[in-house]
Each structure stands twice: as C-alpha cells, then as structure tokens.
Amino acid sequence: MRMFLIFRLFKLFRYFNSIKLFASVLASKRFELITLGIFLGFLVFIGSTGIYLFENPANGGQVKNLFDGFYWAIVTVATVGYGDISPQTTGGRIVAMALILVGLGVLSFFISIIVAAFNEEMDELRENSIYAELNRFDSFIIICGFGRVGQHIARQLEKDRMHFVVIDTRESNIVKAKRLGYLIIHADASKNGVIENAGINNGATAVICATGDDVINVYITLTSRHLNPDVRIISRANNQDNVKKLYQAGASNVIQPFEIAGMVVAEYIGQPVAFEAILGIIREESHIIMGTLCVHPGSFIEGMSIADIDFEQKKLMLLGIVSANPEHQKHKNSYPIKNQHFYFNPESYFVLRDGDLLVVIGREYAIDFFRDQVEKSRLRNGSIR
C-alpha cells in the first residue's frame, strides 16, 4: 500500500511543466519584479513606521510595537483589511488612505507585469505546440507566405488531405490562417532557426516559397537548400529576371503566376470552350480529373511501351510523360523542364523507364485502381527478389 502511495506522487509531475512555465515567466521579468519589490518594501516600511508613530498606545492607538505596524501595513497594501487594527487618529487615517491608494497601484502594476509576461510566453508555447504536432507527421509541406497564392495552395492541400504548415510575418495573414484552422507559425521564414524548427530536416517533403517578394523568396530558397540539400523547393517568381536567380539559389521549380495568368487569358480568348473543359478538370468540378503515376523500379509497367499498356482499356487517357532519362530525348514533342523533359502525347513505341512520371486524365477511381496495380506489382516483385 505504501508503494501505491508513492506512485500517487507521480501525479505531481504533470504540474511540473506549469511550474516551470511560471518560473520562466518570473525570470523574464526579473528586473521589473525586483524594482517593484524594492518599492513595495520601502512602502511597507514607511507605512508601518508611520502608523506606529500615530497609533501607539501613548496616543490612544492599537499598534503596540513595530511588528504590529508591519502586520497592519501588509494587510492594508494587500487590500484585505481584517479590521482587527484600525486607525483612531487623524494622522493614522491619512497614512491608511495613502497606503491603500498606493497599494492599489502597486498591485495593478504587478498584475500587468505578470499578464504581459504570460502573453509573451503564450506565443512561444503555441509555436512549441505546433512544432510538437509537426513531429507526429510522417511527411508535410512548408508553405512560406499566406497571401493569395499561398491561400490557394493551402486550400488545395487541405482538399487533398495533405499535412502542411504555414509560415508568415503579417498579422492579417496569421489571423486568417488561424480562422481556417491551419497550423501557422508567426515568424520570418528566411531565418535559419525558423525553417529548421519547422522541420525541414524532420519530415518536410517540400518547401513552397509563395511570398509576394522575389528577394524574400530567394533568401528562403537559399536557407532551405543550405539546411536540406535534398528537399524539393517550389518558388514563386513575380519578375522574369529573377527566375534564373531562384534556380541558382537552389529552387527545384519556379512558377510565374502572372505569366501563367496572361497565357490563360490568351488561351481563353482563342478557344473558350476547350479552356473551360480543361479548367473544369483542373478544378475537379467533374468526375474527370488529372493525375500522375510514377514508374517505380520493379513495377510491371517498367520496360513496357505505351502500346502494351492499353490506356483505353483502363479508361484512361495519357496526356504526357515527365522524364529525366536521356534515352527518351530522341522522341518528339519534348518540352524542357529543369533537369527533365515533358513528352506530350508520346508515340506508341515510347518505352517507360524507372522514375518516369505519367500524366493521365480519367475518372478518379480508374486512376486509383491503376496506381494500386502498379504499387502491388512493385511490392510483389520486390519480395520475390
């Protein structure tokens, strides 16, 4: 039974974090609290001395010694007022009134110090809770900047049920992200400590630089690439002259939203019907969606030609193939991407290799079924080996 009583003491450990937090709050306001304590000690000394001089038994008062004066001063400053010792003389009452008014100011100042310290500490606690939640994710994406572009990215990632965290410095964006229920860090993403604490080396699969300032995007790209040479970095560029700088800084892909918007408008003017159909697929407003399938090593489609797969039977349409394999450069309709090429509408004799990415259009269940077949064949062939 004594052993069980000892185990009950372990419940006290759950209060240790709160005690530690309170101690850190007091330590952060050490100068203010020491100054206030000195002033309060001086105030109690003056009050206890004054009340003893006016309220001693020789003057018909109840304060017999300095300790009684000290006790009365503490009770009065704390606004408790037991009433066991009450001033009888005019001088004693003046001391009491002055002590009460100054005591109220001291207590108000003390409370304001503690509240301000806790408010500062709460922001850090919120960030620590966000970092702890990110540690529970196997993979997530870091979005730097929650402007118009960042909000659209976050909305799509949430729709795809992908984990992500937003980093921004603007208060209005912070409030908006919190209202939407997103994980948000109020800090400058271009600083090493911020992006490192966000988990760039601990689960982050990609960093998206979506701020409206190309200089900041360059700094974030440089920082991210320095901290993690293997992470994928997608950066926004508002100016065509900064595209090359972002690639030099280490960006994996650079997106120009304004240039894309201009191309979209031009395409809409030329072929509005076709554009509306493609836009509906991108927005997933119909049952037909656009998806990607990776050719994993050991999967049954590795080494097969386009004709052998028979996409029509699988209710899919192949739009193109993204590949970095130099073997494919002999094919036509090739569009260069950074370190890769996009082969639009490839020929039937196009042979798939490890790492190729198929861009297909079809119903969601058809894409998922084909993806499961590829994954199962990869796992099966891997176990046989």
Contacts in CASP RR format, 6 or more apart in sequence:
PFRMAT RR
TARGET T0000
AUTHOR 0000-0000-0000
METHOD contacts of the structure
MODEL  1
MRMFLIFRLFKLFRYFNSIKLFASVLASKRFELITLGIFLGFLVFIGSTG
IYLFENPANGGQVKNLFDGFYWAIVTVATVGYGDISPQTTGGRIVAMALI
LVGLGVLSFFISIIVAAFNEEMDELRENSIYAELNRFDSFIIICGFGRVG
QHIARQLEKDRMHFVVIDTRESNIVKAKRLGYLIIHADASKNGVIENAGI
NNGATAVICATGDDVINVYITLTSRHLNPDVRIISRANNQDNVKKLYQAG
ASNVIQPFEIAGMVVAEYIGQPVAFEAILGIIREESHIIMGTLCVHPGSF
IEGMSIADIDFEQKKLMLLGIVSANPEHQKHKNSYPIKNQHFYFNPESYF
VLRDGDLLVVIGREYAIDFFRDQVEKSRLRNGSIR
21 121 0 8 1.000
21 125 0 8 1.000
24 121 0 8 1.000
25 114 0 8 1.000
25 117 0 8 1.000
25 118 0 8 1.000
25 121 0 8 1.000
26 33 0 8 1.000
26 117 0 8 1.000
28 117 0 8 1.000
28 120 0 8 1.000
28 121 0 8 1.000
29 113 0 8 1.000
29 114 0 8 1.000
29 116 0 8 1.000
29 117 0 8 1.000
32 113 0 8 1.000
33 110 0 8 1.000
33 113 0 8 1.000
36 106 0 8 1.000
36 109 0 8 1.000
36 110 0 8 1.000
36 113 0 8 1.000
39 106 0 8 1.000
40 77 0 8 1.000
40 106 0 8 1.000
43 73 0 8 1.000
43 77 0 8 1.000
43 99 0 8 1.000
43 102 0 8 1.000
43 103 0 8 1.000
43 106 0 8 1.000
44 70 0 8 1.000
44 73 0 8 1.000
44 74 0 8 1.000
44 77 0 8 1.000
47 69 0 8 1.000
47 73 0 8 1.000
47 95 0 8 1.000
47 99 0 8 1.000
48 66 0 8 1.000
48 69 0 8 1.000
48 70 0 8 1.000
48 72 0 8 1.000
48 73 0 8 1.000
49 66 0 8 1.000
50 92 0 8 1.000
50 95 0 8 1.000
51 63 0 8 1.000
51 69 0 8 1.000
51 72 0 8 1.000
51 73 0 8 1.000
51 87 0 8 1.000
51 92 0 8 1.000
51 95 0 8 1.000
51 96 0 8 1.000
52 63 0 8 1.000
52 65 0 8 1.000
52 66 0 8 1.000
52 68 0 8 1.000
52 69 0 8 1.000
54 87 0 8 1.000
54 89 0 8 1.000
54 91 0 8 1.000
54 92 0 8 1.000
54 95 0 8 1.000
55 61 0 8 1.000
55 62 0 8 1.000
55 63 0 8 1.000
55 69 0 8 1.000
55 85 0 8 1.000
55 87 0 8 1.000
55 88 0 8 1.000
55 89 0 8 1.000
55 92 0 8 1.000
56 63 0 8 1.000
56 64 0 8 1.000
57 63 0 8 1.000
57 64 0 8 1.000
59 88 0 8 1.000
59 89 0 8 1.000
60 88 0 8 1.000
60 89 0 8 1.000
61 88 0 8 1.000
61 89 0 8 1.000
62 68 0 8 1.000
62 85 0 8 1.000
62 86 0 8 1.000
62 88 0 8 1.000
63 69 0 8 1.000
63 72 0 8 1.000
63 85 0 8 1.000
68 85 0 8 1.000
69 85 0 8 1.000
71 85 0 8 1.000
72 85 0 8 1.000
73 99 0 8 1.000
75 81 0 8 1.000
75 82 0 8 1.000
75 85 0 8 1.000
76 96 0 8 1.000
76 99 0 8 1.000
76 100 0 8 1.000
76 103 0 8 1.000
77 99 0 8 1.000
77 100 0 8 1.000
77 102 0 8 1.000
77 103 0 8 1.000
77 106 0 8 1.000
77 107 0 8 1.000
78 107 0 8 1.000
79 100 0 8 1.000
79 103 0 8 1.000
79 104 0 8 1.000
79 107 0 8 1.000
87 93 0 8 1.000
87 95 0 8 1.000
87 96 0 8 1.000
123 186 0 8 1.000
127 185 0 8 1.000
127 186 0 8 1.000
127 187 0 8 1.000
127 197 0 8 1.000
130 165 0 8 1.000
130 183 0 8 1.000
130 184 0 8 1.000
130 185 0 8 1.000
131 197 0 8 1.000
131 198 0 8 1.000
131 199 0 8 1.000
133 183 0 8 1.000
134 140 0 8 1.000
134 163 0 8 1.000
134 165 0 8 1.000
134 183 0 8 1.000
134 198 0 8 1.000
134 199 0 8 1.000
134 202 0 8 1.000
134 203 0 8 1.000
135 202 0 8 1.000
137 163 0 8 1.000
137 203 0 8 1.000
138 203 0 8 1.000
139 163 0 8 1.000
139 203 0 8 1.000
139 204 0 8 1.000
139 205 0 8 1.000
140 162 0 8 1.000
140 163 0 8 1.000
140 164 0 8 1.000
140 165 0 8 1.000
140 203 0 8 1.000
140 204 0 8 1.000
140 205 0 8 1.000
141 157 0 8 1.000
141 162 0 8 1.000
141 163 0 8 1.000
141 164 0 8 1.000
141 165 0 8 1.000
141 204 0 8 1.000
141 205 0 8 1.000
141 206 0 8 1.000
141 207 0 8 1.000
141 208 0 8 1.000
142 164 0 8 1.000
142 165 0 8 1.000
142 167 0 8 1.000
142 189 0 8 1.000
142 195 0 8 1.000
142 198 0 8 1.000
142 199 0 8 1.000
142 200 0 8 1.000
142 204 0 8 1.000
142 206 0 8 1.000
142 207 0 8 1.000
142 208 0 8 1.000
143 150 0 8 1.000
143 153 0 8 1.000
143 154 0 8 1.000
143 157 0 8 1.000
143 164 0 8 1.000
143 165 0 8 1.000
143 166 0 8 1.000
143 167 0 8 1.000
143 208 0 8 1.000
143 210 0 8 1.000
144 167 0 8 1.000
144 168 0 8 1.000
144 189 0 8 1.000
144 195 0 8 1.000
144 207 0 8 1.000
144 208 0 8 1.000
144 209 0 8 1.000
144 210 0 8 1.000
144 211 0 8 1.000
144 217 0 8 1.000
144 220 0 8 1.000
145 166 0 8 1.000
145 167 0 8 1.000
145 168 0 8 1.000
145 173 0 8 1.000
145 189 0 8 1.000
145 209 0 8 1.000
145 210 0 8 1.000
145 211 0 8 1.000
145 212 0 8 1.000
146 154 0 8 1.000
146 166 0 8 1.000
146 168 0 8 1.000
146 170 0 8 1.000
146 173 0 8 1.000
146 174 0 8 1.000
146 176 0 8 1.000
146 177 0 8 1.000
146 184 0 8 1.000
146 210 0 8 1.000
147 168 0 8 1.000
147 173 0 8 1.000
147 210 0 8 1.000
147 211 0 8 1.000
147 212 0 8 1.000
149 210 0 8 1.000
149 212 0 8 1.000
149 236 0 8 1.000
149 257 0 8 1.000
150 166 0 8 1.000
150 208 0 8 1.000
150 210 0 8 1.000
151 176 0 8 1.000
153 208 0 8 1.000
153 210 0 8 1.000
154 164 0 8 1.000
154 166 0 8 1.000
154 177 0 8 1.000
154 180 0 8 1.000
154 182 0 8 1.000
157 164 0 8 1.000
158 164 0 8 1.000
158 182 0 8 1.000
164 182 0 8 1.000
164 183 0 8 1.000
165 182 0 8 1.000
165 183 0 8 1.000
165 184 0 8 1.000
165 185 0 8 1.000
165 198 0 8 1.000
166 173 0 8 1.000
166 177 0 8 1.000
166 182 0 8 1.000
166 183 0 8 1.000
166 184 0 8 1.000
166 185 0 8 1.000
167 184 0 8 1.000
167 185 0 8 1.000
167 187 0 8 1.000
167 189 0 8 1.000
167 194 0 8 1.000
167 195 0 8 1.000
167 198 0 8 1.000
168 174 0 8 1.000
168 177 0 8 1.000
168 184 0 8 1.000
168 185 0 8 1.000
168 186 0 8 1.000
168 189 0 8 1.000
169 186 0 8 1.000
169 187 0 8 1.000
169 188 0 8 1.000
171 186 0 8 1.000
174 184 0 8 1.000
174 186 0 8 1.000
177 184 0 8 1.000
178 184 0 8 1.000
185 194 0 8 1.000
185 198 0 8 1.000
187 194 0 8 1.000
188 194 0 8 1.000
189 195 0 8 1.000
189 198 0 8 1.000
189 209 0 8 1.000
189 211 0 8 1.000
189 216 0 8 1.000
189 220 0 8 1.000
189 223 0 8 1.000
190 216 0 8 1.000
190 219 0 8 1.000
190 220 0 8 1.000
190 223 0 8 1.000
191 223 0 8 1.000
192 223 0 8 1.000
192 226 0 8 1.000
192 227 0 8 1.000
195 207 0 8 1.000
195 220 0 8 1.000
195 223 0 8 1.000
195 224 0 8 1.000
195 227 0 8 1.000
196 227 0 8 1.000
198 204 0 8 1.000
200 207 0 8 1.000
200 224 0 8 1.000
200 227 0 8 1.000
200 228 0 8 1.000
200 231 0 8 1.000
201 227 0 8 1.000
201 228 0 8 1.000
204 228 0 8 1.000
204 231 0 8 1.000
205 231 0 8 1.000
205 232 0 8 1.000
206 231 0 8 1.000
206 232 0 8 1.000
206 233 0 8 1.000
206 234 0 8 1.000
207 220 0 8 1.000
207 221 0 8 1.000
207 224 0 8 1.000
207 231 0 8 1.000
207 232 0 8 1.000
207 233 0 8 1.000
207 234 0 8 1.000
208 233 0 8 1.000
208 234 0 8 1.000
208 235 0 8 1.000
209 216 0 8 1.000
209 217 0 8 1.000
209 220 0 8 1.000
209 221 0 8 1.000
209 224 0 8 1.000
209 233 0 8 1.000
209 234 0 8 1.000
209 235 0 8 1.000
209 236 0 8 1.000
209 251 0 8 1.000
210 236 0 8 1.000
211 217 0 8 1.000
211 220 0 8 1.000
211 236 0 8 1.000
212 236 0 8 1.000
212 238 0 8 1.000
213 238 0 8 1.000
214 236 0 8 1.000
214 237 0 8 1.000
214 238 0 8 1.000
214 239 0 8 1.000
214 242 0 8 1.000
214 245 0 8 1.000
214 246 0 8 1.000
217 235 0 8 1.000
217 236 0 8 1.000
217 237 0 8 1.000
217 242 0 8 1.000
217 246 0 8 1.000
218 235 0 8 1.000
218 242 0 8 1.000
218 245 0 8 1.000
218 246 0 8 1.000
218 249 0 8 1.000
220 235 0 8 1.000
221 233 0 8 1.000
221 235 0 8 1.000
221 246 0 8 1.000
221 249 0 8 1.000
221 250 0 8 1.000
221 251 0 8 1.000
222 249 0 8 1.000
222 250 0 8 1.000
224 231 0 8 1.000
224 233 0 8 1.000
225 231 0 8 1.000
225 233 0 8 1.000
225 249 0 8 1.000
225 250 0 8 1.000
225 251 0 8 1.000
232 252 0 8 1.000
232 253 0 8 1.000
233 250 0 8 1.000
233 251 0 8 1.000
233 252 0 8 1.000
233 253 0 8 1.000
234 251 0 8 1.000
234 252 0 8 1.000
234 253 0 8 1.000
234 254 0 8 1.000
234 255 0 8 1.000
235 246 0 8 1.000
235 249 0 8 1.000
235 251 0 8 1.000
235 253 0 8 1.000
235 254 0 8 1.000
235 255 0 8 1.000
236 254 0 8 1.000
236 255 0 8 1.000
236 256 0 8 1.000
236 257 0 8 1.000
237 243 0 8 1.000
237 246 0 8 1.000
237 254 0 8 1.000
237 255 0 8 1.000
237 256 0 8 1.000
238 256 0 8 1.000
238 257 0 8 1.000
238 258 0 8 1.000
240 256 0 8 1.000
240 259 0 8 1.000
243 254 0 8 1.000
243 256 0 8 1.000
246 254 0 8 1.000
247 254 0 8 1.000
247 338 0 8 1.000
252 338 0 8 1.000
253 337 0 8 1.000
253 338 0 8 1.000
254 338 0 8 1.000
264 275 0 8 1.000
267 275 0 8 1.000
268 275 0 8 1.000
280 286 0 8 1.000
281 288 0 8 1.000
281 289 0 8 1.000
281 290 0 8 1.000
281 361 0 8 1.000
282 290 0 8 1.000
287 363 0 8 1.000
287 364 0 8 1.000
288 361 0 8 1.000
288 362 0 8 1.000
288 363 0 8 1.000
289 361 0 8 1.000
289 362 0 8 1.000
289 363 0 8 1.000
289 364 0 8 1.000
289 367 0 8 1.000
290 319 0 8 1.000
290 359 0 8 1.000
290 360 0 8 1.000
290 361 0 8 1.000
290 362 0 8 1.000
291 359 0 8 1.000
291 360 0 8 1.000
291 361 0 8 1.000
291 362 0 8 1.000
291 367 0 8 1.000
292 357 0 8 1.000
292 358 0 8 1.000
292 359 0 8 1.000
292 360 0 8 1.000
293 357 0 8 1.000
293 358 0 8 1.000
293 360 0 8 1.000
293 367 0 8 1.000
293 370 0 8 1.000
293 371 0 8 1.000
293 374 0 8 1.000
294 355 0 8 1.000
294 356 0 8 1.000
294 357 0 8 1.000
294 358 0 8 1.000
294 374 0 8 1.000
295 301 0 8 1.000
295 302 0 8 1.000
295 352 0 8 1.000
295 353 0 8 1.000
295 354 0 8 1.000
295 355 0 8 1.000
295 356 0 8 1.000
295 357 0 8 1.000
295 358 0 8 1.000
295 374 0 8 1.000
296 302 0 8 1.000
296 354 0 8 1.000
296 355 0 8 1.000
296 374 0 8 1.000
296 375 0 8 1.000
296 378 0 8 1.000
297 354 0 8 1.000
297 355 0 8 1.000
297 378 0 8 1.000
298 354 0 8 1.000
298 377 0 8 1.000
298 378 0 8 1.000
298 381 0 8 1.000
298 382 0 8 1.000
299 374 0 8 1.000
299 375 0 8 1.000
299 377 0 8 1.000
299 378 0 8 1.000
299 381 0 8 1.000
300 373 0 8 1.000
300 374 0 8 1.000
300 377 0 8 1.000
300 381 0 8 1.000
301 309 0 8 1.000
301 352 0 8 1.000
301 374 0 8 1.000
301 377 0 8 1.000
302 352 0 8 1.000
302 353 0 8 1.000
302 354 0 8 1.000
303 351 0 8 1.000
303 352 0 8 1.000
303 353 0 8 1.000
304 351 0 8 1.000
304 352 0 8 1.000
305 348 0 8 1.000
305 349 0 8 1.000
305 350 0 8 1.000
305 351 0 8 1.000
305 352 0 8 1.000
306 318 0 8 1.000
306 346 0 8 1.000
306 347 0 8 1.000
306 348 0 8 1.000
306 349 0 8 1.000
306 350 0 8 1.000
306 352 0 8 1.000
307 348 0 8 1.000
307 349 0 8 1.000
309 352 0 8 1.000
311 317 0 8 1.000
311 318 0 8 1.000
311 360 0 8 1.000
314 366 0 8 1.000
314 369 0 8 1.000
314 370 0 8 1.000
315 362 0 8 1.000
315 363 0 8 1.000
315 366 0 8 1.000
316 360 0 8 1.000
316 361 0 8 1.000
316 362 0 8 1.000
316 366 0 8 1.000
316 367 0 8 1.000
316 370 0 8 1.000
317 360 0 8 1.000
317 361 0 8 1.000
317 362 0 8 1.000
318 345 0 8 1.000
318 346 0 8 1.000
318 358 0 8 1.000
318 359 0 8 1.000
318 360 0 8 1.000
319 344 0 8 1.000
319 345 0 8 1.000
319 359 0 8 1.000
319 360 0 8 1.000
319 361 0 8 1.000
320 342 0 8 1.000
320 343 0 8 1.000
320 344 0 8 1.000
320 345 0 8 1.000
320 346 0 8 1.000
320 358 0 8 1.000
320 359 0 8 1.000
321 328 0 8 1.000
321 342 0 8 1.000
321 343 0 8 1.000
321 346 0 8 1.000
321 350 0 8 1.000
321 352 0 8 1.000
321 356 0 8 1.000
321 357 0 8 1.000
321 358 0 8 1.000
321 359 0 8 1.000
322 337 0 8 1.000
322 340 0 8 1.000
322 341 0 8 1.000
322 342 0 8 1.000
322 343 0 8 1.000
322 356 0 8 1.000
322 357 0 8 1.000
322 359 0 8 1.000
323 340 0 8 1.000
323 341 0 8 1.000
323 343 0 8 1.000
323 353 0 8 1.000
323 355 0 8 1.000
323 356 0 8 1.000
323 357 0 8 1.000
324 339 0 8 1.000
324 340 0 8 1.000
324 341 0 8 1.000
324 355 0 8 1.000
325 353 0 8 1.000
325 355 0 8 1.000
325 356 0 8 1.000
327 351 0 8 1.000
327 353 0 8 1.000
328 334 0 8 1.000
328 341 0 8 1.000
328 343 0 8 1.000
328 350 0 8 1.000
328 353 0 8 1.000
328 356 0 8 1.000
329 341 0 8 1.000
331 343 0 8 1.000
331 346 0 8 1.000
331 347 0 8 1.000
331 350 0 8 1.000
332 347 0 8 1.000
333 343 0 8 1.000
333 344 0 8 1.000
333 345 0 8 1.000
333 346 0 8 1.000
334 341 0 8 1.000
334 342 0 8 1.000
334 343 0 8 1.000
334 344 0 8 1.000
335 341 0 8 1.000
335 342 0 8 1.000
335 343 0 8 1.000
335 344 0 8 1.000
336 342 0 8 1.000
342 359 0 8 1.000
343 350 0 8 1.000
352 358 0 8 1.000
360 367 0 8 1.000
360 370 0 8 1.000
END
